[in-house]
Amino acid sequence: MSHPHPELPLPPVLPSKGLRIVALGGLGEVGRNMAVLEYEGRLLIIDCGVLFPEDHQPGVDLILPDFDYISDRLDDIEAIVLTHGHEDHIGAVPYLLRLRRDIPLVGSRLTLAFVEAKLKEHRIKPVLRVVAEDQTERFGPFDCEFVAVNHSIPDALAVAVTTGAGTVLHTGDFKMDQLPLDGRVTDLRAFARLGEKGVDLFMVDSTNAEVPGFVTNEVEIGPALDAAFAQAEKRIVVASFSSHVHRVQQVLNAAHAHGRKVALVGRSMVRNMGIAAELGYLDVPPGVLIELKQAASLPDDRIVYMSTGSQGEPMAALSRMANGDHKVQVGHGDTVILASSLIPGNENSVFRVINGLTRLGARVVHSGNAKVHVSGHASAGELLYCYNVLKPRNVMPVHGEVRHLVANGALAVRTGVPADRVVLAEDGVVVDLVDGKASVVGAVPCGYVFVDGSTVGAVTENELKDRRTLSEEGFVSVFAVVDTATGKVLAGPQILARGMAEDNAVFEEIQPDVVAALENAIAGGATDTYQLQQVMRRVIGQWVNRRLRRRPMIVPVVVEA
């Protein structure tokens, strides 16, 4: 298997009749999925999603793919194909359309409905092309055939892209649930037919490649939810992704069976389920759904709150309930069900929420102690099945952390795919499909783009490092007035610390040393205030490190009299 090298050069010119694939996200991480295909000077984008921040990225709201690679080629983009409606596949679409608003968005009816609602908030009216399984459309030099796949959201599609360089089959996120709630199975007949014609490159979901066997069928979740509802004494709170229509359907069914009403909590949950119900993807039993404000008037044993926040997101409804600052006050006897799996990197946040809810007296049911969720991604057994059905000439694992990609590549080799035909790439690595062979040919710059409030891309890794320092080590400001003519310190240094356990009085010990260092620096010819500020920073930093074993952010200010 060919691994990317950290020192890869910029790629050469794409050979005639060659197809270039560059992932701008989704390889080496779970989220931010985006692949750019290039053929004969034209571009096709598959998915455009976001990544949610981790604990070491304070203040960041979202992480986008890096659009720099295509920013000067926006007019070359034929379309953006969206495989399904999860945020990690559609969340960055508004930010790309800000650069060029008329790029056609291609996807299933539900997927595009979710995207359109999101774009309304950004005041963008998109160009939409609704497609369905078994449909073929041409976008410039790209012939796209859409294939039904099963996932944890309805209407997911794989896409087979055919050009003069061959056929690429991109699965999007998928699994092979044989008893899906909506009866829509992954179309293995279409996979087999494509395999017979010849799949030159198989870009396949890797998220569960380390998990042996087959994913549990969704229908088995119903009895587990039913049992949790039957045992619940008071109110029930169920947390899930705001786009997990199947899980919400099961909650509605369980609530109806147990004589409970359901109130949707969270703006995205209300919006998405409204769309799903309107389009017929969500079957709401009569009288079950109520407004949130009506829930307070019902007895505790007659209400279910269907909430966002299953990944421990700080501002989502469930986290706020755990902190006691939400209108829904969780207490003794309540049952909270986390109907989702852990996204890698979110473990600490989720466990913090579970502990907070447990401390409030709630019984917390999650995938670790009950079968209340199954994954939406194919496990190793399903992936092996696909490799044997398709017999692809080349394989490029996508959608996953490095360990997932490597495990997926190893599965491909076990089914007979030659090791030199399995391409393991990371974000920014350039893969060319030329004369039937896929290979790494270089890399392009491809970093994280942080959304912080209304700013996009302004926050850098250096700013995040400063934020981490502030949160972990504290802050020290030091102020002094100097007269460079006489070489004397006229006032200060005044030292003030925040976020440190020590009292400010402890800094009286270092003040004489700061004065001496400043006066020595002036005597040595340093008259620039910036130089003098660095002198103060160095003296205080060394003292704090030695005396207090801390490395705080130090902000020195020197004013010349």
MARLUMVEX-214211 format. One record per residue (C-alpha): residue in one letter; y, x, z. Coordinates in steps of 0.05 Angstrom, whole numbers, padded with zeros to 5 digits, always signed. Each point is the difference from the previous one (the first is absolute). Layout:
! residues N
AYXZ
...
! end
This chain:
! residues 561
M+00000+00000+00000
S+00068+00027-00019
H+00048+00004+00058
P+00076+00003-00007
H+00032+00066+00017
P+00064+00003+00042
E+00030+00050-00050
L-00011-00040-00063
P+00052+00014-00055
L+00040-00053-00037
P-00045-00033-00052
P+00002+00021-00073
V+00020-00047-00057
L-00050-00057-00006
P-00046+00013-00060
S+00001-00049-00058
K-00048-00058+00013
G-00005+00020+00073
L+00011-00047+00059
R+00037+00025+00062
I-00009-00030+00069
V+00047+00017+00058
A-00008-00034+00067
L+00067-00006+00036
G-00034-00027+00062
G-00066-00024+00028
L-00038+00065-00005
G-00006+00033+00068
E+00026-00062+00036
V-00016-00073+00009
G+00060-00034-00032
R+00057+00015-00049
N-00047-00011-00059
M+00030+00016-00067
A-00030+00031-00063
V+00039+00018-00063
L-00039+00003-00066
E+00031+00034-00061
Y-00022-00004-00072
E+00040+00017-00062
G+00064+00004+00039
R-00007-00069+00032
L-00014-00015+00073
L-00041-00053+00035
I+00004-00007+00076
I-00057-00028+00042
D+00024-00025+00068
C+00063+00018+00037
G-00010-00005+00075
V+00027+00024+00066
L-00028+00040+00058
F+00016-00021+00071
P+00028+00053+00047
E-00039+00033+00056
D+00022+00019+00070
H+00026+00068-00023
Q+00049-00033-00049
P+00049-00033+00049
G+00051-00049-00029
V-00034-00004-00068
D-00013-00071-00026
L-00040+00015-00063
I-00024+00059-00041
L+00006-00005-00076
P-00032+00038-00057
D+00044+00055-00028
F+00029-00027-00065
D+00032+00066-00021
Y-00057+00014-00049
I+00018-00062-00041
S+00074-00008+00017
D+00024+00028-00067
R-00054-00037-00039
L+00011-00071+00024
D+00008-00025-00072
D-00070+00026-00016
I-00033-00046+00050
E-00038-00056-00036
A-00020-00039+00063
I-00020+00002+00073
V-00070-00028+00009
L-00011-00026+00071
T-00073-00005+00022
H+00012-00046+00060
G+00053-00024+00048
H-00006+00046+00061
E+00062+00038+00021
D-00032+00068-00012
H-00005-00020-00073
I+00063-00041-00012
G+00049+00018+00055
A+00039+00053-00039
V+00010-00043-00062
P+00071-00022+00020
Y+00021+00073+00008
L-00026+00019-00069
L+00031-00061-00033
R+00067+00021+00030
L-00004+00058-00050
R-00018-00045-00059
R-00003-00075+00012
D-00035-00023-00064
I-00065+00038+00008
P-00054-00054-00011
L-00043-00014+00061
V-00072-00017-00018
G-00049-00032+00048
S-00037-00062+00022
R+00035-00064+00019
L-00002+00011+00076
T+00018+00073-00005
L+00062-00013-00041
A+00020-00059+00044
F+00000+00047+00061
V+00040+00051-00039
E+00050-00051-00026
A+00013-00025+00071
K+00011+00071+00023
L+00048+00015-00057
K+00042-00061+00017
E+00019+00035+00064
H+00024+00059-00042
R+00036-00047-00048
I-00041+00024-00060
K-00026-00049-00052
P-00062+00033-00029
V-00034-00004-00068
L-00069-00028+00016
R-00064+00001-00041
V-00055-00041+00034
V-00071+00021-00019
A-00069-00020+00023
E-00070+00029-00001
D-00034+00006-00069
Q+00069+00004-00032
T+00022+00058-00045
E+00073+00019-00011
R+00033+00057-00037
F+00060+00038+00028
G+00024+00052-00050
P-00060+00046-00013
F-00038-00026+00061
D-00053-00054-00010
C-00012-00031+00069
E-00061-00043+00017
F+00001-00034+00068
V-00062-00008+00042
A-00010-00044+00061
V-00014+00039+00064
N-00010-00024+00071
H+00047+00024+00055
S+00031-00025+00064
I+00052-00038-00040
P-00013-00050-00056
D+00013+00015-00074
A-00012+00075+00002
L-00011+00034-00067
A-00028+00065-00026
V+00029+00024-00065
A-00034+00037-00058
V+00052+00039-00040
T-00020+00022-00069
T+00038+00049-00043
G-00018+00050-00054
A-00021+00047+00056
G-00054-00048+00026
T-00007-00054+00053
V+00023+00006+00072
L-00026-00052+00050
H+00044-00006+00061
T-00032-00043+00055
G+00061-00012+00044
D-00026-00018+00069
F-00067-00035-00005
K-00067-00015+00033
M-00063-00036-00022
D-00004-00059+00047
Q-00056-00044-00027
L+00022-00061+00039
P+00076+00000-00005
L+00038-00058+00030
D+00032-00018-00067
G-00065+00010-00040
R+00034+00055-00042
V-00047+00060-00001
T+00013+00069-00028
D-00019-00008-00074
L-00057+00050-00006
R-00018-00029-00068
A+00068+00023-00025
F-00011+00068+00034
A-00068+00006-00035
R+00031-00020-00067
L+00054+00052+00008
G-00052+00051+00020
E-00039-00014-00064
K+00063+00011-00042
G+00015+00063+00040
V+00046+00013+00059
D+00033+00068-00009
L+00034+00001+00068
F-00017-00043+00060
M+00057-00004+00051
V-00034-00031+00060
D+00019-00023+00070
S-00021+00051+00052
T+00022-00032+00066
N-00071-00015+00026
A-00038+00056-00036
E-00022+00029+00067
V-00029-00066+00024
P-00074-00008-00018
G-00031-00064-00027
F+00037-00062-00022
V+00060-00037+00029
T-00016-00062+00041
N+00012-00065-00037
E+00065-00037+00017
V-00039-00064+00016
E-00029+00034+00062
I+00070+00003+00031
G+00003-00076+00006
P-00052-00006+00055
A+00031+00058+00039
L+00068-00034-00003
D-00031-00066+00019
A-00033+00032+00061
A+00067+00032+00021
F+00035-00068-00007
A-00055-00035+00040
Q+00008+00049+00058
A+00076-00002+00000
E+00029-00034+00062
K+00073-00004-00019
R+00041+00022-00059
I-00028+00041-00057
V+00039+00053-00039
V-00032+00027-00063
A+00031+00062-00032
S-00014+00019-00073
F+00034+00027-00061
S+00052-00048-00025
S-00034-00002-00068
H-00072-00009+00024
V-00009-00070-00028
H-00075-00002+00013
R+00007+00016+00074
V+00056-00052+00009
Q-00046-00051-00035
Q-00055+00015+00051
V+00049-00007+00058
L+00025-00067-00027
N-00072-00024-00006
A-00018+00023+00070
A+00062-00032+00029
H-00015-00066-00035
A-00071+00001+00026
H+00024+00011+00072
G+00057-00050-00001
R+00056+00051+00000
K+00065+00005-00039
V+00022+00065-00035
A+00071+00028+00000
L+00015+00059-00046
V+00039+00056+00034
G+00037+00054-00039
R+00045-00008-00061
S-00048+00033-00049
M-00059-00043+00026
V+00040-00064-00009
R+00023+00021-00070
N-00067+00024-00026
M-00042-00058+00026
G+00051-00049-00027
I-00009+00032-00069
A-00076+00001+00007
A-00003-00073+00020
E+00047-00021-00056
L-00042+00036-00053
G-00065-00028+00028
Y-00029+00064+00029
L+00005-00027+00071
D-00032-00066+00018
V+00038-00027+00060
P-00037-00055+00039
P+00045-00061+00009
G+00046+00004+00061
V-00023+00069+00023
L+00062+00041-00018
I+00062-00012+00043
E+00068+00034+00008
L+00006+00054+00053
K+00051-00040+00039
Q-00049-00058+00006
A-00054+00044+00032
A+00036+00004+00068
S-00009-00075+00011
L-00076+00003-00009
P-00051+00013+00056
D-00023+00073+00003
D-00071-00018-00021
R+00024-00034-00064
I+00040+00056-00034
V-00014+00061-00043
Y+00053+00050-00020
M-00015+00036-00066
S+00040+00063+00005
T+00017+00065-00035
G-00005+00068+00035
S-00075+00016-00002
Q+00016+00074-00012
G+00045+00008+00061
E+00065+00001-00040
P+00056+00006+00052
M+00043-00057-00027
A-00056-00047-00019
A-00013-00063+00040
L-00063+00024+00036
S+00032+00064+00026
R+00059-00040+00026
M-00048-00048+00035
A-00034+00059+00033
N+00068+00025+00023
G+00020-00069+00026
D+00061-00007-00045
H-00025-00054-00048
K+00010-00075+00006
V-00076-00006+00004
Q-00015+00026+00071
V-00072+00022+00006
G-00031-00009+00070
H-00063-00008+00041
G-00055-00040-00034
D+00028+00010-00070
T-00044+00029-00055
V+00026+00050-00051
I-00043+00014-00062
L+00016+00061-00043
A-00031-00020-00066
S+00009+00065-00037
S-00028+00070-00004
L+00038+00062+00021
I+00039+00036-00054
P-00007+00075+00013
G+00061+00025+00038
N+00013-00067+00034
E-00052+00008+00056
N+00049+00019+00056
S+00048-00057-00018
V-00056-00052-00001
F-00031+00024+00066
R+00069-00002+00032
V+00007-00073-00021
I-00071-00016+00025
N+00015+00032+00068
G+00067-00037+00005
L-00033-00067-00015
T-00057+00014+00049
R+00050+00018+00054
L+00033-00068-00010
G-00068-00032+00015
A-00023-00017-00070
R-00071+00008-00026
V+00004+00043-00062
V-00053-00008-00053
H-00002+00053-00055
S-00047+00031-00050
G-00024+00049+00054
N-00029-00055+00044
A-00013-00059-00048
K-00011-00011-00074
V+00069-00030-00013
H+00015+00042-00061
V-00034+00034-00059
S+00030+00053-00045
G+00026-00016-00069
H-00025+00066-00028
A-00067+00019-00030
S-00046+00041+00044
A-00044+00056-00025
G-00057-00046-00022
E+00047-00041-00044
L+00032+00062-00030
L-00069+00029-00018
Y-00016-00066-00033
C+00063+00004-00042
Y-00013+00071-00022
N-00070-00018-00022
V+00025-00062-00038
L+00058+00036-00034
K-00028+00070-00012
P+00072+00027-00007
R+00012+00065-00037
N+00053+00022+00051
V+00018-00024+00070
M+00066+00004+00037
P-00004-00028+00071
V+00064-00036+00020
H+00027-00040+00059
G-00017+00040+00063
E+00010+00060+00044
V-00028+00066-00023
R-00065-00011+00039
H-00010-00067-00036
L+00013+00031-00068
V-00049+00057+00013
A-00054-00049+00025
N+00010-00044-00061
G-00006+00060-00047
A-00065+00020+00034
L-00028-00070-00012
A+00016+00006-00074
V-00036+00067-00004
R-00061-00030+00034
T-00005-00052-00055
G-00001+00053-00054
V+00074+00010-00018
P+00007+00075-00013
A+00039+00034+00057
D+00050+00029-00050
R+00014-00071-00024
V+00023-00023+00070
V+00074+00012+00008
L+00027+00002+00071
A+00076-00005-00004
E+00056-00011+00049
D+00069-00030-00009
G+00038+00035-00056
V-00061+00034-00030
V-00003-00009-00076
V-00066-00019-00032
D-00009+00000-00075
L-00056-00037-00037
V-00009+00039-00065
D-00060-00002-00046
G-00039-00040+00051
K+00010+00049+00057
A+00046-00012+00060
S+00029+00062+00034
V+00057+00022+00045
V+00054+00034-00041
G+00057+00008+00049
A+00044-00037+00050
V+00069-00031+00005
P+00045-00004+00062
C-00020-00062+00038
G+00026-00010+00070
Y+00011-00058+00048
V+00061-00044-00010
F+00020-00033+00065
V+00034-00068+00006
D+00043-00002+00063
G+00038-00065+00007
S+00040-00007-00064
T-00005+00073-00020
V-00054+00024-00048
G-00017+00074-00005
A+00057+00024+00044
V-00045+00017+00059
T-00036+00066-00010
E-00055+00036+00038
N+00054+00040+00035
E+00032-00063+00027
L-00067-00025+00023
K-00012+00066+00035
D+00067-00010+00036
R-00020-00070+00020
R-00067+00025+00027
T+00036+00054+00039
L+00048-00051+00030
S-00057-00046+00020
E-00045+00055+00028
E+00045+00055+00026
G+00068-00033+00014
F+00071+00018-00018
V+00051+00050+00027
S+00074+00001-00019
V+00045+00057+00019
F+00076+00001-00007
A+00049+00058+00009
V+00073+00016-00016
V+00017+00072-00018
D+00062+00041-00015
T-00021+00052-00052
A+00067+00036+00008
T-00013+00017+00073
G-00076-00002-00006
K-00006-00048+00059
V-00037-00066+00011
L+00054-00048+00022
A-00044-00060+00016
G-00074-00012+00010
P-00053+00009-00018
Q-00014-00073+00016
I-00075-00012-00007
L-00030-00070-00004
A-00074-00016-00008
R-00035-00065-00020
G-00074-00016-00001
M-00017+00056+00049
A-00026-00009+00070
E+00045+00054+00029
D+00069-00017+00029
N+00060+00027-00038
A+00016+00042+00062
V-00057+00047-00019
F+00043+00026-00058
E+00052+00029+00048
E-00046+00060+00005
I+00009+00018-00074
Q+00075-00014-00007
P+00023+00071+00019
D-00048+00029-00052
V+00028-00045-00054
V+00072+00020+00018
A-00020+00074-00002
A-00036-00008-00067
L+00060-00035-00031
E+00051+00052+00025
N-00045+00058-00023
A-00007-00033-00068
I+00076-00008-00007
A+00010+00072+00022
G-00050+00021-00053
G+00043-00034-00054
A-00032-00069-00004
T+00058-00050-00008
D-00033-00053-00043
T-00018-00062+00042
Y-00066-00008-00035
Q-00021+00071+00021
L+00020-00015+00072
Q-00039-00065-00001
Q-00062+00037-00021
V+00011+00049+00058
M+00001-00059+00049
R-00061-00031-00033
R-00040+00065+00005
V+00018+00014+00073
I-00015-00070+00024
G-00062-00008-00043
Q-00031+00064+00027
W+00017-00020+00072
V-00027-00071-00007
N-00064+00025-00032
R-00011+00053+00054
R+00024-00039+00061
L-00020-00072-00018
R-00055+00010-00051
R+00035-00046-00049
R+00026+00004-00072
P+00054-00054-00003
M+00048-00013-00056
I+00063+00039+00017
V+00068-00021-00028
P+00054+00051+00015
V+00075-00013-00011
V+00053+00054+00005
V+00073-00018-00006
E+00053+00053-00011
A+00063-00008+00042
! end
